Amino acid sequence: MNLKANRSTIGFIGVSLLIIVFVQVLISVGVLSAFWATLISIGAVMGIVSLGLNLIYGFNGQFSLGQWGFYAIGAYTAADVTYRWSQEHSASGLVIVSLVVLLVGGSFLLIRYMLSRIRGLDPLSAFSLYLIGVVIAGFLAVKIGQFIINPVTAMFNILPASLAMQIIFFLAVLLAGALAAEVSFIFGMPVLTLGSDYFGIATLGFTIIVKVLLDNSDVLLGFEEMKGARGMVGIPKLTSWLWVSLFLLAVVIVTRNLLHSSNGRAMISVREDEIAAKAMGIDLAQQKTLTFVLGSFFAGLAGALYAHINGFLHPNTFNFIKSFDPMIIIVFGGLGSVTGTVMAAFAWALVLEGVLRLVLPTGFETWRFVVYPVLLLIMMLLRPKGLFGAFEFPFLRQVLPPLRKSQGSAATTPKPTIAEGD
Amino acid sequence: MTDQNQPLLLEISALNKNFGGLRAVKNFELSIHKGELVGLIGPNGAGKTTVFNLITGIYVASSGTIKFKDQNMVGIPPFEITRTGIARTFQNIRLFPNLTVLDNVRIAYHSHAGYNLLDAIVRTPRFFHHEKELTERAQDFLGVFNLQDRQGEIAKNLPYGEQRRLEIARALAAEPQLLLLDEPAAGMNSKEVVTLMELIHFIRDRFKLTILLIEHQMRVVMGVCEWITVMDFGEVIARGNPAEIQSDPKVVEAYLGRGAAELAKKLSEKRSHVA
């Protein structure tokens, strides 16, 4: 809109693209070994999942340990879709997951619309209605899916193999995010009414449930290819630095646009003071759900990208202990700082996972888990607001709108000095 | 002074609120006509703020009705009550402390921002148009309260008096018809109180508001309000214009105790004998 904002937008996207291309060149030329290329991709993935958590905890003030559960859901969903295509040459995963996402999403919108006309329905009844919607939509999705798996598979077979793979991968990532978002919607409805601490415990429970389900995914859920606690193998390694960095860039821009809008301000006001927010006409439940769903969407995306880095998934990766990783990253980078989160995510991957692993003598890698807490402790003592505090790069910073001097305001303010009191 | 011909804006009848065994508000009745400036006073713990919380929906009444614009507000969630036209300030200031002064006011526009989440994320022209408009409106509001030069400052860094003004500005930005002020003069020095009284009159006339005010400083209540309702132990013990309230023995008793009330009575009798 205004010139200055425009310049910083172009500057930011330009510099980001330059960095992305530069890193890609380094990888292609071989300056960065496969080890470092993987780590930097993991850094970007952690950036996405931590940005989601920063929305929920840093900006909306809801202490959540469930981020890792949604990350796991995203990882296994996307892995299943691409696995079925690459190993079984069937688009069944893609078809079923997209139908589930569409129908469940549609049923949510429909129920939401119907509920908006009824006043005073208690949350539990609403929750049960949504749950019934999920069951019906899921059942329908599987039934309808059977008919269109073959035509869709045939359609993708027409395309060149590598292109079809990339398209399916891209769709799988988006679907994984959407599925995680829908799960978070249904899970968040009863849980978000809890106070902050209780909410933290409940979400921790969610992460543990997801991990246990994944441990038994072959027996309990009937997904043989996930192989339960033995770990899922044979996932195509599709996540390149380009994919993951472009997703990160998109997530950063979406986050920034959201935060600098009325919705973002409403979101932050919930963190600042719930009672005052209510008194200003802000629907707390709606804002909390919205943030939680969006944060989980990012977690799902990140999980999907992660699954295709190593081509191997194990339920232990999604252990609840690991769910503190994004928490450590956002506390390190600064709660409520987009810049800090992204920087800390890369630092986490490159320094703690990379440099320390190389520097520490063999057999001492586990010392990393002593270094983490010590660093965190020093951090809390010296810079409790995080490495970056509230600092943001110019593009991510809120631009203060200029004051309109004299013209309009003089006419509308007959007594501008009325409150000159102190 | 007040226009009884104006329609009723707020009508509270037989309102009760129990907290367990404690009856915080008993059979509370209050009617406010459009354009009136009404005071609600009473000793500490009389239930004044509870009444505010009941009107704004933060508490749900145990029984009774609160009619605003002929619509019963009991059981409606607070954010919807605000959207129908009731805004309030708080006894102990509740700003959004880490946000800028401008954002504090802009949050009040959220319910009618004019664009949705998707517009915000992809930055459609609609977003830019409405965002500009609501920013200018917020700046105008800050101008009215002489805070426009402070727009970029973090709210918690403002001096106390300015925080109070910002809170009132924020409440007004929600475009209420009824404004509830909970002890706006608390913690102010006498000079600030004078400007506050001017401010209350000014915003009433400027924004054509109806105001309900809780206040402990008698100077403010007596100087500003047209009608006063006095509460004690959750019940209404007197109502009338400032002159009537000042001479009501029940009010004196509630504030100063029975002995003092008798003393005051004797004193006034003695004074009339002398005269």
Chai-1 contact restraints between the chains, C-beta under 6 A:
chainA,res_idxA,chainB,res_idxB,connection_type,confidence,min_distance_angstrom,max_distance_angstrom,comment,restraint_id
A,M1,B,F128,contact,1.0,0.0,6.0,A-B,restraint_1
A,V254,B,I121,contact,1.0,0.0,6.0,A-B,restraint_2
A,N257,B,A120,contact,1.0,0.0,6.0,A-B,restraint_3
A,N257,B,I121,contact,1.0,0.0,6.0,A-B,restraint_4
A,N257,B,R123,contact,1.0,0.0,6.0,A-B,restraint_5
A,L258,B,A120,contact,1.0,0.0,6.0,A-B,restraint_6
A,L258,B,I121,contact,1.0,0.0,6.0,A-B,restraint_7
A,S261,B,A120,contact,1.0,0.0,6.0,A-B,restraint_8
A,S262,B,H110,contact,1.0,0.0,6.0,A-B,restraint_9
A,S262,B,A113,contact,1.0,0.0,6.0,A-B,restraint_10
A,N263,B,L117,contact,1.0,0.0,6.0,A-B,restraint_11
A,N263,B,A120,contact,1.0,0.0,6.0,A-B,restraint_12
A,R265,B,D103,contact,1.0,0.0,6.0,A-B,restraint_13
A,R265,B,R106,contact,1.0,0.0,6.0,A-B,restraint_14
A,R265,B,I107,contact,1.0,0.0,6.0,A-B,restraint_15
A,A266,B,H110,contact,1.0,0.0,6.0,A-B,restraint_16
A,S269,B,F96,contact,1.0,0.0,6.0,A-B,restraint_17
A,S269,B,I107,contact,1.0,0.0,6.0,A-B,restraint_18
A,E272,B,F96,contact,1.0,0.0,6.0,A-B,restraint_19
A,D273,B,R94,contact,1.0,0.0,6.0,A-B,restraint_20
A,D273,B,F96,contact,1.0,0.0,6.0,A-B,restraint_21
A,A276,B,R94,contact,1.0,0.0,6.0,A-B,restraint_22
A,K278,B,P78,contact,1.0,0.0,6.0,A-B,restraint_23
A,K278,B,F79,contact,1.0,0.0,6.0,A-B,restraint_24
A,A279,B,R88,contact,1.0,0.0,6.0,A-B,restraint_25
A,M280,B,I107,contact,1.0,0.0,6.0,A-B,restraint_26
A,M280,B,A108,contact,1.0,0.0,6.0,A-B,restraint_27
A,G281,B,F79,contact,1.0,0.0,6.0,A-B,restraint_28
A,G281,B,T82,contact,1.0,0.0,6.0,A-B,restraint_29
A,G281,B,R83,contact,1.0,0.0,6.0,A-B,restraint_30
A,G281,B,S111,contact,1.0,0.0,6.0,A-B,restraint_31
A,G281,B,A174,contact,1.0,0.0,6.0,A-B,restraint_32
A,I282,B,F79,contact,1.0,0.0,6.0,A-B,restraint_33
A,I282,B,H110,contact,1.0,0.0,6.0,A-B,restraint_34
A,D283,B,F79,contact,1.0,0.0,6.0,A-B,restraint_35
A,L400,B,G152,contact,1.0,0.0,6.0,A-B,restraint_36
A,P401,B,T135,contact,1.0,0.0,6.0,A-B,restraint_37
A,L403,B,Q148,contact,1.0,0.0,6.0,A-B,restraint_38
A,S409,B,G143,contact,1.0,0.0,6.0,A-B,restraint_39
A,T412,B,D140,contact,1.0,0.0,6.0,A-B,restraint_40
A,T413,B,G143,contact,1.0,0.0,6.0,A-B,restraint_41
A,T413,B,V144,contact,1.0,0.0,6.0,A-B,restraint_42
A,P416,B,N146,contact,1.0,0.0,6.0,A-B,restraint_43
A,I418,B,E198,contact,1.0,0.0,6.0,A-B,restraint_44
A,I418,B,L199,contact,1.0,0.0,6.0,A-B,restraint_45
A,I418,B,F202,contact,1.0,0.0,6.0,A-B,restraint_46
A,A419,B,F145,contact,1.0,0.0,6.0,A-B,restraint_47
A,A419,B,N146,contact,1.0,0.0,6.0,A-B,restraint_48
A,A419,B,R165,contact,1.0,0.0,6.0,A-B,restraint_49
A,A419,B,L199,contact,1.0,0.0,6.0,A-B,restraint_50
A,E420,B,N146,contact,1.0,0.0,6.0,A-B,restraint_51
A,G421,B,G161,contact,1.0,0.0,6.0,A-B,restraint_52
A,G421,B,E192,contact,1.0,0.0,6.0,A-B,restraint_53
A,G421,B,T195,contact,1.0,0.0,6.0,A-B,restraint_54
A,D422,B,P159,contact,1.0,0.0,6.0,A-B,restraint_55
A,D422,B,G161,contact,1.0,0.0,6.0,A-B,restraint_56
